[in-house]
Amino acid sequence: MSFAQFIEGPLWYASAAIFVIGVAWHIVSVLRLGSRRDLSAPRAGAAGGAIAANIRHFFPSGAFMKRTTFHVVAGYVFHLALFALVLFGAPHVEFIKQRVLGFGWPAFPHGLFVFCAELAIAGWIMLYLRRLMDPVLRLISDADDHVSSLLVFVVLLTGCMALIQGVTALRLIHMLAFEALLVYFPFSRLMHTFMFLFSRGYTGAVYGRRGETL
């Protein structure tokens, strides 16, 4: 077995398994924590509060709009462009079809794929510069925040390099970086990708039951 076959074979399946099992374990562990029974009479539905909190907090409150505009815009640019890259980039659609699901869907044309990559990198740069320059954010950032951010950037950068056709080494470097990200993901703050729905929902449910909104 060549090194390339190892990266695209056993190492891919091992990293994917660690990712899936790790994410599932994390989510199940949080759900099993449960919550204290609320003995007060409900004034409204908890489920409605959970749904409302998730929807409402996709947008900043008007009172904080001026102070949060930069990172809200940068955050949406980065996350939406990254989402588009992962799901609609032609190489990724083909990979998902061949190695994951067994079927695919229409992919973005090359030009739009490159544009999304540029947006994702620009969004990442804006967010990381804010982490480094904002005094409060810089103070509360730890090694995990920086490792997570830099791993995502390496995957993005190597993905752009892998667009150079015919250079197998660049594709393998991108694959290796992605596999490292998959292994690190469940044990890092990157879990916010899934957990933000639960944290917002739980808080919204508690306040929604009391007839209050966040």
Secondary structure, DSSP 8 states (H G I E B T S, - for coil): --HHHHHHTHHHHHHHHHHHHHHHHHHHHHHHH------S--SS-HHHHHHHHHHHTTS--GGGHHHHHHHHHHHHHHHHHHHHHHHH-HHHHHHIIIIISS-------HHHHHHHHHHHHHHHHHHHHHHHH-HHHHHH--HHHHHHHHHHHHHHHHHHHTTSTT-HHHHHHHHHHHHHHHHHGGGSGGGHHHHHHHHHHHHHHHHHHTT---
